[in-house]
Amino acid sequence: MPPRLSSVPRSGAGFYPATDQATYRDLLFFEERLKTNAASLNRKKHRYQRGS
């Protein structure tokens, strides 16, 4: 099967969101949620590893 061709040209630069206050705040919230989820998963992991 041939590779799919993207209709959007790909550049090596990547995607950079707008540099406004709302975007910065959203990124901070997102980072905090990632940290919280990682901590929760690690607690569950340790709990299950101790139980076995």
N, C-alpha and C positions, 0 to 999 in steps of 0.2 A: 504494500500500500504506500503510495507516495506521501511525503510529508504535507501537512496542511499549510497553505499559504495564509499568512496573516494579512488582514486588510489594513492594519495599523503598522506603519513603518517602525522598526525597532532601532533605537539609538543606544549607544553605549552609556549615555549619561544617566539613564534611569528616570524615575519620577520624583519630583520634589514638590511638596505641597506649598501653597501660598504661605508667606511668612507674616501672618497676622496674629493678633492676640488670641482669637478663638481657636485657630489651628494649634497654636502652642499649648493652650489649655487642654484641648482634646488629646494631644499627644501625651501630655503629663498624666491625664486620667487613664489613657490606654496603657502606659508604662506601669502605673500603679496596679492596674488590674492584672497585668501579666505577672508582676511580682507576687501579688496576693494569690493568684492561681498556682504559681510555682510552689509557694510555701505550703499551700493546702495539699497539693499533690505529694510533696515530700513528706508531710506528716502522715498522709494515708499510706504511702509507701513504707515508711518505717513501722507503722502500726501493723501492716500486713506481714512484713518481714519478721517482726518479733513474734507474731502469732503462729508462725509455721515451724 
